[in-house]
């Protein structure tokens, strides 16, 4: 398939999809505010943050079956953006915890429909080194969006007695996604049958990628959720210091996205090993660190590592599966990524029950370290980016 020429507005529209992909995190800084407003719902407050991830999985799977086949990418992006916008802003108009959860589910479903579009479009429109560079820029915009949206949510949550309600207006930024979706380019229509006349099927290697990203998120996500507790246990600072460290984690992801194209060109065969090894090294510093500086450096390295191996996984996807199956492949990978985040809650509870509420975090980090280094070693010998002779 030849690379299709894409206008600047089309590329900007694709990057907008990445920028708003973290929209569900707008409410993250407002958890304490929600707790104060709904004290009788304290044990369920976390679902405001976690429930959307389950519906992201559902929306992502649906997107994979219809985008580019039954519905144009542009049309799906417009519909998905509107659904996410309505669900995101909805709770600003009433005071009901139950209806808020319904709106969060709607928001998650819309975000799920949007989630695979960016990767599928880039893989369908670009090839080779250019594809790798733009996948890196996508990761950059995803992390930058996470920073901006959480800062916006934190600002709105602190605007007074109605802060718990104002925070939902942060999702109004999705209006930009609705508008920019009209400028999305359409990749060339791909044939769904092979040269032998048989229907093309998705490569089995996609399941390997999906499993790896599921396991990484399962092991890493709870560490981020418990980071403020670990900082307090180590006398390295309180929740505010932990929040700053996690923000720097995201900033490191922005930097990694910016330089990914250069890294991919320089160490193409070893890029997944590099990303996973950096994650392992970062968590190792967090594991042994006893000061705010060492732990923060560790988180920065983890952020850079994740934003190195994730776009590499997407490039790997584009190499191994037929073009007509890229949409479904992208959806499967992102669905498993979000499923890992959702399953992380019972995994967190399991470790807590085994090791106790005061000692479960260190075994959790150790498991992540072992997993990251094991995957890094495996990809030294089985690289998907071997140079052709």
C-alpha positions as CSV (number, residue, x, y, z in Angstrom):
1,X,0.0,0.0,0.0
2,X,1.3,3.4,-0.9
3,X,1.5,6.2,1.6
4,X,-1.3,8.7,1.2
5,X,-0.6,12.4,1.3
6,X,-2.2,14.0,4.3
7,X,-2.8,17.7,4.7
8,X,-1.7,19.6,7.8
9,X,-5.3,19.9,9.0
10,X,-5.7,16.2,8.7
11,X,-2.6,15.5,10.8
12,X,-3.8,18.1,13.4
13,X,-7.1,16.3,13.6
14,X,-5.4,13.0,14.3
15,X,-3.3,14.6,17.0
16,X,-6.4,16.1,18.6
17,X,-7.8,12.5,19.0
18,X,-4.7,11.7,21.0
19,X,-4.9,14.9,23.0
20,X,-8.5,14.2,24.2
21,X,-7.9,10.5,24.7
22,X,-7.1,11.1,28.4
23,X,-10.4,13.0,29.0
24,X,-11.6,10.6,31.6
25,X,-8.8,11.7,33.9
26,X,-10.3,15.2,34.3
27,X,-12.0,14.0,37.4
28,X,-8.9,12.5,39.0
29,X,-7.9,15.6,41.0
30,X,-11.4,15.9,42.3
31,X,-11.8,12.6,44.2
32,X,-11.5,14.3,47.6
33,X,-14.0,16.9,46.5
34,X,-16.5,14.2,45.5
35,X,-16.0,12.5,48.9
36,X,-16.9,15.7,50.7
37,X,-20.0,16.2,48.6
38,X,-21.3,12.6,48.8
39,X,-20.0,11.4,52.2
40,X,-22.6,8.6,52.3
41,X,-21.2,7.2,49.0
42,X,-17.5,7.2,50.2
43,X,-16.9,3.5,49.4
44,X,-18.2,3.9,45.8
45,X,-16.6,7.3,45.0
46,X,-13.6,5.6,43.2
47,X,-16.1,4.3,40.5
48,X,-16.4,7.9,39.2
49,X,-12.8,7.4,38.0
50,X,-12.7,3.6,37.3
51,X,-16.1,2.8,35.8
52,X,-15.4,4.5,32.5
53,X,-12.5,2.2,31.8
54,X,-14.8,-0.8,31.6
55,X,-17.0,1.0,29.0
56,X,-13.9,2.1,27.2
57,X,-13.2,-1.6,26.6
58,X,-16.7,-2.1,25.2
59,X,-16.5,1.0,23.0
60,X,-13.0,0.1,21.7
61,X,-14.1,-3.4,20.7
62,X,-17.1,-2.1,18.9
63,X,-15.0,0.6,17.1
64,X,-12.7,-2.2,15.8
65,X,-15.6,-4.0,14.1
66,X,-17.1,-1.0,12.3
67,X,-14.5,1.7,11.6
68,X,-13.3,1.8,8.0
69,X,-15.8,-0.9,7.1
70,X,-19.3,-0.1,8.1
71,X,-18.7,3.5,8.9
72,X,-16.1,6.1,7.9
73,X,-13.3,7.0,10.3
74,X,-14.4,10.6,10.2
75,X,-18.1,9.8,10.9
76,X,-17.2,7.5,13.8
77,X,-14.9,10.2,15.3
78,X,-17.7,12.8,15.2
79,X,-20.3,10.5,16.8
80,X,-17.8,9.3,19.4
81,X,-16.7,12.8,20.3
82,X,-20.4,13.9,20.7
83,X,-21.2,10.9,22.9
84,X,-18.1,11.5,25.1
85,X,-18.9,15.2,25.3
86,X,-22.5,14.6,26.4
87,X,-21.5,12.0,29.0
88,X,-18.6,14.1,30.3
89,X,-20.4,17.4,30.8
90,X,-23.8,15.7,31.8
91,X,-23.2,15.6,35.6
92,X,-22.7,19.4,35.7
93,X,-26.5,19.8,35.2
94,X,-27.7,17.7,38.2
95,X,-26.9,16.5,41.7
96,X,-27.2,12.7,41.7
97,X,-24.4,10.2,42.3
98,X,-26.2,7.4,40.5
99,X,-26.9,9.5,37.4
100,X,-23.3,10.7,37.5
101,X,-22.1,7.1,37.2
102,X,-24.4,6.6,34.3
103,X,-22.9,9.7,32.6
104,X,-19.4,8.4,33.3
105,X,-20.3,5.1,31.6
106,X,-21.6,7.0,28.6
107,X,-18.4,9.1,28.6
108,X,-16.3,6.0,28.8
109,X,-18.2,4.4,25.9
110,X,-17.6,7.4,23.7
111,X,-13.9,7.6,24.7
112,X,-13.7,3.9,23.8
113,X,-15.0,4.5,20.3
114,X,-12.4,7.3,19.9
115,X,-9.5,5.3,21.4
116,X,-8.3,3.2,18.4
117,X,-8.9,5.8,15.7
118,X,-5.6,7.6,16.0
119,X,-3.4,4.5,15.8
120,X,-5.4,3.0,13.1
121,X,-5.3,6.1,11.0
122,X,-1.5,6.6,11.3
123,X,-0.8,3.0,10.5
124,X,-3.2,3.2,7.5
125,X,-1.9,6.5,6.2
126,X,1.9,6.4,6.8
127,X,4.7,3.9,6.4
128,X,8.2,3.2,7.7
129,X,10.2,5.8,9.6
130,X,7.5,8.5,9.1
131,X,4.9,6.2,10.6
132,X,7.2,5.6,13.6
133,X,7.8,9.4,14.1
134,X,4.1,10.2,13.9
135,X,3.2,7.4,16.4
136,X,5.7,9.0,18.7
137,X,4.1,12.4,18.3
138,X,0.7,10.8,19.0
139,X,2.1,9.6,22.3
140,X,3.4,13.1,23.0
141,X,0.0,14.6,22.5
142,X,-1.6,11.9,24.6
143,X,0.6,12.7,27.5
144,X,0.3,16.4,27.0
145,X,-3.5,16.1,27.0
146,X,-3.3,14.2,30.2
147,X,-1.3,17.0,31.9
148,X,-3.6,19.8,30.6
149,X,-6.8,18.0,31.4
150,X,-5.8,17.0,34.9
151,X,-4.6,20.5,35.6
152,X,-7.9,21.8,34.3
153,X,-9.8,19.4,36.5
154,X,-7.8,20.4,39.5
155,X,-8.5,24.1,38.9
156,X,-12.2,23.6,38.4
157,X,-12.5,21.3,41.5
158,X,-11.1,24.2,43.6
159,X,-13.5,26.9,42.4
160,X,-15.6,26.8,45.6
161,X,-18.6,25.0,47.0
162,X,-19.7,23.9,43.5
163,X,-16.3,22.6,42.6
164,X,-17.5,19.0,42.6
165,X,-19.9,20.0,39.8
166,X,-17.7,22.5,37.9
167,X,-15.0,19.8,37.3
168,X,-17.3,18.1,34.8
169,X,-17.1,21.2,32.6
170,X,-13.5,20.2,31.9
171,X,-14.9,17.7,29.4
172,X,-16.2,20.7,27.3
173,X,-12.7,20.6,25.7
174,X,-14.1,17.7,23.7
175,X,-15.9,20.3,21.6
176,X,-12.5,20.7,19.9
177,X,-12.4,17.0,19.0
178,X,-16.0,17.3,17.5
179,X,-14.9,20.2,15.3
180,X,-11.5,18.7,14.3
181,X,-13.1,15.3,13.4
182,X,-14.6,16.9,10.3
183,X,-11.0,17.3,9.0
184,X,-9.9,13.7,9.5
185,X,-8.4,12.0,6.4
186,X,-9.7,8.6,5.3
187,X,-7.1,5.9,4.7
188,X,-7.3,4.0,1.4
189,X,-9.9,1.4,1.3
190,X,-8.2,-2.0,1.8
191,X,-9.2,-5.3,0.3
192,X,-10.3,-7.8,2.9
193,X,-9.3,-10.8,0.8
194,X,-5.8,-12.1,0.2
195,X,-4.3,-13.0,-3.2
196,X,-5.5,-16.6,-2.7
197,X,-9.1,-15.4,-2.5
198,X,-9.4,-16.1,1.2
199,X,-10.6,-13.5,3.7
200,X,-7.6,-11.9,5.5
201,X,-7.3,-12.6,9.1
202,X,-5.7,-10.7,11.9
203,X,-2.1,-11.9,12.8
204,X,-1.9,-14.0,15.9
205,X,1.0,-11.8,17.0
206,X,-1.6,-9.2,17.8
207,X,-2.7,-11.3,20.7
208,X,0.8,-11.3,22.0
209,X,1.0,-7.5,21.9
210,X,-2.4,-7.3,23.5
211,X,-1.4,-9.7,26.3
212,X,1.8,-7.8,27.0
213,X,0.1,-4.4,27.2
214,X,-2.6,-5.9,29.4
215,X,-0.1,-7.4,31.8
216,X,2.0,-4.2,31.9
217,X,-1.0,-2.1,32.8
218,X,-2.2,-4.7,35.4
219,X,1.2,-4.5,37.2
220,X,2.0,-0.8,36.7
221,X,-1.4,0.9,37.2
222,X,-1.8,0.0,40.9
223,X,1.7,1.3,41.7
224,X,0.7,4.7,40.4
225,X,-2.5,4.7,42.4
226,X,-0.6,3.9,45.6
227,X,2.3,6.2,45.0
228,X,1.2,8.8,47.5
229,X,1.0,6.1,50.2
230,X,4.5,5.0,49.4
231,X,5.9,8.5,49.6
232,X,4.3,8.9,53.0
233,X,5.7,5.5,54.2
234,X,9.2,6.5,53.1
235,X,8.9,9.9,54.7
236,X,9.6,11.3,51.2
237,X,6.7,13.8,51.2
238,X,3.0,13.7,51.2
239,X,0.3,13.4,48.5
240,X,1.3,16.8,47.0
241,X,4.9,15.6,46.4
242,X,3.7,12.3,45.0
243,X,1.3,14.3,42.6
244,X,4.3,16.4,41.4
245,X,6.4,13.2,40.8
246,X,3.5,11.6,38.8
247,X,3.2,14.8,36.8
248,X,6.9,14.6,35.9
249,X,6.2,10.9,34.9
250,X,3.7,12.3,32.3
251,X,6.2,15.1,31.2
252,X,8.8,12.4,30.6
253,X,6.2,10.7,28.4
254,X,5.9,13.9,26.4
255,X,9.6,14.0,25.9
256,X,9.7,10.3,24.9
257,X,7.0,10.9,22.3
258,X,8.9,13.8,20.8
259,X,12.2,11.8,20.4
260,X,10.6,8.4,19.6
261,X,11.1,8.8,15.8
262,X,14.9,9.4,16.4
263,X,15.1,6.5,18.9
264,X,13.3,4.1,16.5
265,X,15.7,5.0,13.7
266,X,18.8,4.6,16.0
267,X,17.9,1.4,17.9
268,X,15.1,0.0,15.8
269,X,15.7,-3.6,16.6
270,X,16.1,-2.9,20.4
271,X,13.4,-0.3,20.9
272,X,11.0,-2.5,22.8
273,X,13.8,-3.9,24.9
274,X,15.0,-0.3,25.6
275,X,11.5,0.8,26.7
276,X,10.8,-2.2,28.9
277,X,14.3,-2.1,30.5
278,X,13.8,1.6,31.3
279,X,10.5,0.8,33.0
280,X,12.2,-1.9,35.0
281,X,15.0,0.4,36.0
282,X,12.6,3.1,37.0
283,X,10.6,0.9,39.2
284,X,13.8,-0.5,40.7
285,X,14.7,3.1,41.8
286,X,11.2,3.5,43.3
287,X,11.6,0.1,45.1
288,X,15.0,1.0,46.7
289,X,14.6,4.7,46.8
290,X,14.3,6.3,50.3
291,X,14.2,9.9,49.2
292,X,11.8,12.1,47.1
293,X,14.5,12.7,44.5
294,X,15.4,9.1,43.9
295,X,11.8,8.0,43.7
296,X,10.9,10.9,41.4
297,X,13.8,10.1,39.1
298,X,12.5,6.5,39.0
299,X,9.0,7.6,38.0
300,X,10.4,9.9,35.3
301,X,12.4,6.9,33.8
302,X,9.2,4.8,33.9
303,X,7.3,7.5,32.1
304,X,10.0,7.7,29.4
305,X,10.1,3.9,29.1
306,X,6.4,3.4,28.7
307,X,6.1,6.1,26.0
308,X,9.0,4.4,24.2
309,X,7.7,0.8,24.1
310,X,4.0,1.7,23.5
311,X,4.3,3.4,20.1
312,X,6.8,0.6,19.3
313,X,4.0,-1.9,19.9
314,X,1.8,0.1,17.5
315,X,4.5,0.1,14.9
316,X,4.9,-3.7,15.4
317,X,1.1,-4.1,14.9
318,X,1.3,-2.3,11.6
319,X,4.1,-4.6,10.4
320,X,2.6,-8.0,11.2
321,X,-1.2,-7.7,10.4
322,X,-2.9,-7.1,7.0
323,X,-4.0,-3.5,6.4
324,X,-7.6,-4.5,6.4
325,X,-7.3,-5.8,10.0
326,X,-5.4,-2.9,11.5
327,X,-8.6,-1.3,12.9
328,X,-9.6,-4.4,14.7
329,X,-6.0,-5.0,15.9
330,X,-5.6,-1.5,17.3
331,X,-9.0,-1.9,19.0
332,X,-8.0,-5.2,20.6
333,X,-4.7,-3.8,21.9
334,X,-6.2,-0.7,23.4
335,X,-9.1,-2.6,24.9
336,X,-6.7,-5.0,26.6
337,X,-4.7,-2.0,27.8
338,X,-7.8,-0.5,29.5
339,X,-9.0,-3.9,30.7
340,X,-5.6,-4.2,32.5
341,X,-6.4,-0.9,34.3
342,X,-9.8,-2.1,35.3
343,X,-8.6,-5.5,36.6
344,X,-5.9,-3.7,38.5
345,X,-8.4,-2.9,41.3
346,X,-9.1,-6.5,42.3
347,X,-5.3,-7.3,41.8
348,X,-4.6,-4.4,44.2
349,X,-7.0,-5.9,46.7
350,X,-5.6,-9.4,46.3
351,X,-2.0,-8.3,47.1
352,X,-3.4,-6.3,50.1
353,X,-5.1,-9.4,51.5
354,X,-1.9,-11.5,51.0
355,X,0.7,-9.1,52.3
356,X,-1.3,-6.8,54.5
357,X,-2.4,-3.2,54.1
358,X,1.0,-1.8,55.2
359,X,3.2,-4.1,53.2
360,X,1.6,-4.9,49.9
361,X,3.1,-2.0,47.8
362,X,6.7,-3.4,47.7
363,X,5.7,-6.9,46.4
364,X,3.6,-5.1,43.9
365,X,6.6,-3.1,42.6
366,X,8.8,-6.2,42.7
367,X,6.4,-8.0,40.4
368,X,6.4,-5.1,37.9
369,X,10.2,-5.1,38.0
370,X,10.5,-8.8,37.2
371,X,7.9,-8.5,34.4
372,X,9.6,-5.5,32.7
373,X,13.1,-7.0,32.8
374,X,11.9,-10.4,31.7
375,X,10.1,-8.9,28.6
376,X,13.2,-6.7,27.9
377,X,15.4,-9.8,27.8
378,X,13.0,-11.8,25.7
379,X,13.0,-9.0,23.0
380,X,16.7,-9.1,22.8
381,X,16.5,-12.5,21.1
382,X,13.0,-12.2,19.4
383,X,12.8,-8.7,18.0
384,X,10.0,-7.8,15.6
385,X,12.2,-5.2,14.1
386,X,15.0,-7.3,12.7
387,X,16.7,-5.7,9.8
388,X,16.1,-7.4,6.4
389,X,19.2,-8.8,4.7
